[in-house]
């Protein structure tokens, strides 16, 4: 389960998902979050993301590992992915369309 987050510059994946996939980190970055007062270190992973609703794959994403506690999601889709497509949000019916 993922959430589109236009406020996130990069894509974030929960540690448990990355562990289940058996992926190895490719680096470390410093990141800021709304809940931290100082930047924190986070591991980076190379991933390919597939959107099942339209079977579109975005390859070669460098995702950030970070906990997404208190939410029912495992991934934040950030602007690093969104920059390749068109996002239309219709607020009054709480619906969006993402096309590539």
Secondary structure, DSSP 8 states (H G I E B T S, - for coil): -EEE-TT-SS-EE-HHHHHHHT----EEEEE--TT-SS-EEEEEEEEEEEETTTTEEEEEEEEEE---TTSS-SEEE-HHHHTTSEEEEEGGGTEEEEE-
